[in-house]
Amino acid sequence: MTEAAKPYHHGDLRAALLDAAEAELGARGVEAFSLRQVARRAGVSSAAPAHHFGDVGGVLTALATEGFRRFLAAQTLRQQGAGEDARAQLIALGLGYVDFALANPALFRLMFGSNRAAYHDPALYAVSEEAFRRLAEGVQAVRPEAGMVDVAAVWSATHGLADLLAAGRLQMLGGMARAERDRAVAEIVGRSLR
């Protein structure tokens, strides 16, 4: 059986639907995203996604929420190996940002470039705010006098890098070996603090 027609077998239907939704998002993008196709990918009735999530917006909101959880996990993973220095921790956060975008470009675009997810949803709001809070605290740990302009500068540089790399638009960095790319990203994130 093909991946698209893999039938659902008893277990966690919600998780299976989210997996199918992520596959659909990756294959068709947010503009052509379809609940019917999600159900087909999961091997369930066409009513199953609506039963669990309400509508397309509900599925995309749940998917974005899970995306932010994974985004934070990617940053945490990088920070665990970065040492205690505040600057190293912030740069590691930026590297995790890029790691997530490269590994999950369609999900990244849903989270940061689409209005299809309902950011007023309490779970999505909380996890997206946690991501921003972590960035802001990271900037302020490096520069205690930092204000929102400083946070915006670091966020803009880091997000711009991640977005351009995920879209294949920053070929001068995208073609580098990972260690070399990491050094370049670290330098760019570090410069945004000046």
C-alpha positions in Angstrom: 0.0 0.0 0.0 1.2 3.5 -0.7 1.9 6.1 2.0 -1.2 8.1 0.9 -3.5 5.1 1.3 -2.1 3.6 4.5 -5.2 2.6 6.5 -5.7 3.7 10.1 -5.5 0.9 12.6 -6.8 1.2 16.2 -4.7 3.5 18.3 -4.5 7.2 18.6 -6.7 8.5 15.8 -6.0 12.2 16.7 -2.2 11.6 16.3 -2.8 9.6 13.0 -4.9 12.5 11.7 -2.2 15.0 12.6 0.4 12.9 10.9 -1.8 12.7 7.8 -2.4 16.4 8.0 1.3 17.1 8.1 1.9 14.9 5.1 -0.9 16.7 3.2 0.5 20.0 4.2 3.9 19.0 2.9 2.5 17.6 -0.4 0.0 20.3 -1.3 0.8 23.4 0.9 -1.6 25.3 3.0 -3.5 26.8 0.1 -4.7 23.4 -1.3 -5.0 21.7 2.1 -8.0 19.5 2.2 -9.8 17.6 5.1 -10.9 15.0 2.6 -7.3 14.3 1.6 -6.3 14.1 5.2 -8.9 11.5 5.8 -7.8 9.6 2.8 -4.2 9.7 3.9 -5.2 8.4 7.3 -7.4 5.7 5.8 -10.5 6.9 7.7 -13.9 8.2 6.8 -14.1 11.8 5.5 -16.0 12.8 8.6 -13.2 11.7 11.0 -11.1 14.9 10.8 -14.1 17.1 11.3 -15.2 15.0 14.3 -11.9 15.5 16.0 -11.0 19.0 14.9 -14.2 20.7 13.7 -13.0 22.1 10.4 -9.9 22.8 8.3 -9.0 25.6 10.6 -9.1 23.3 13.6 -6.8 20.8 12.0 -4.3 23.5 11.0 -4.5 25.1 14.4 -3.7 21.7 16.1 -0.9 21.2 13.5 0.6 24.6 14.2 0.4 24.0 17.9 2.3 20.7 17.6 4.7 22.5 15.2 5.5 25.1 17.9 6.1 22.3 20.4 8.6 20.7 18.1 10.1 24.1 17.3 10.8 24.7 21.0 12.2 21.1 21.3 14.6 21.8 18.4 15.8 24.9 20.1 16.2 23.1 23.5 18.2 20.4 21.8 20.7 22.9 20.4 20.8 24.8 23.7 21.6 21.7 25.7 25.0 21.4 23.9 25.8 25.1 24.0 27.1 25.7 27.5 25.9 28.2 30.0 27.1 31.4 28.3 24.1 33.6 27.5 25.4 34.5 24.0 26.1 30.8 23.2 22.5 30.0 24.4 21.0 32.6 22.2 23.0 31.5 19.2 22.0 27.9 19.9 18.3 29.0 20.0 18.9 30.5 16.5 20.5 27.3 15.2 17.5 25.3 16.5 15.2 27.8 14.7 17.0 27.1 11.4 17.1 23.3 12.1 13.3 23.2 12.5 12.7 25.3 9.4 14.9 23.1 7.3 13.4 19.9 8.6 9.8 21.1 8.4 9.4 23.8 5.7 5.7 23.4 5.1 4.9 23.4 8.8 7.2 26.3 9.3 5.3 28.3 6.7 2.0 27.4 8.3 3.2 28.6 11.7 4.8 31.8 10.5 3.4 32.7 7.1 -0.3 31.8 7.1 -3.4 33.1 8.7 -5.1 29.7 8.5 -4.3 28.7 12.1 -6.3 30.3 14.8 -3.8 32.1 17.1 -6.6 33.0 19.5 -6.8 29.2 20.3 -5.5 29.0 23.9 -3.1 26.1 23.3 -1.6 27.7 20.1 -1.4 31.1 21.7 0.4 29.7 24.8 3.0 27.8 22.9 3.7 30.5 20.3 4.0 33.0 23.2 6.4 30.7 24.9 8.6 30.7 21.7 8.6 34.5 21.6 9.3 34.7 25.4 12.2 32.4 25.1 13.7 34.6 22.3 13.1 37.8 24.2 14.6 36.4 27.4 17.6 35.1 25.4 18.3 38.6 24.0 17.9 40.2 27.4 20.2 37.7 29.0 22.9 38.8 26.6 22.0 42.5 26.8 20.1 43.3 29.9 19.3 46.8 28.6 17.8 45.3 25.4 14.4 46.5 24.4 11.8 45.3 21.9 13.8 46.8 19.0 16.8 44.6 19.9 14.5 41.5 20.2 13.0 42.4 16.8 16.4 42.7 15.2 17.5 39.2 16.4 14.1 37.7 15.6 14.1 39.2 12.1 17.7 38.1 11.3 17.1 34.6 12.7 13.6 34.1 11.1 14.8 35.6 7.8 17.7 33.2 7.6 15.5 30.2 8.5 12.8 31.2 6.0 15.3 31.8 3.2 17.1 28.6 3.8 13.9 26.5 4.1 12.7 28.0 0.8 16.1 27.3 -0.9 16.6 31.0 -1.6 19.8 31.5 0.3 22.0 29.2 -1.8 25.3 30.6 -0.6 24.5 29.1 2.8 22.2 26.3 1.8 24.9 24.5 -0.2 27.3 24.5 2.8 28.1 21.5 4.9 26.1 21.6 8.1 29.0 22.6 10.4 30.0 25.4 8.0 26.4 26.6 7.7 26.1 26.5 11.5 29.1 28.8 11.8 27.7 31.2 9.3 24.2 31.2 11.0 25.9 31.7 14.4 27.9 34.7 13.0 24.8 36.3 11.6 22.7 35.8 14.7 25.6 37.2 16.8 25.9 40.3 14.5 22.2 41.0 15.0 22.9 41.7 18.7 25.3 44.6 17.9 
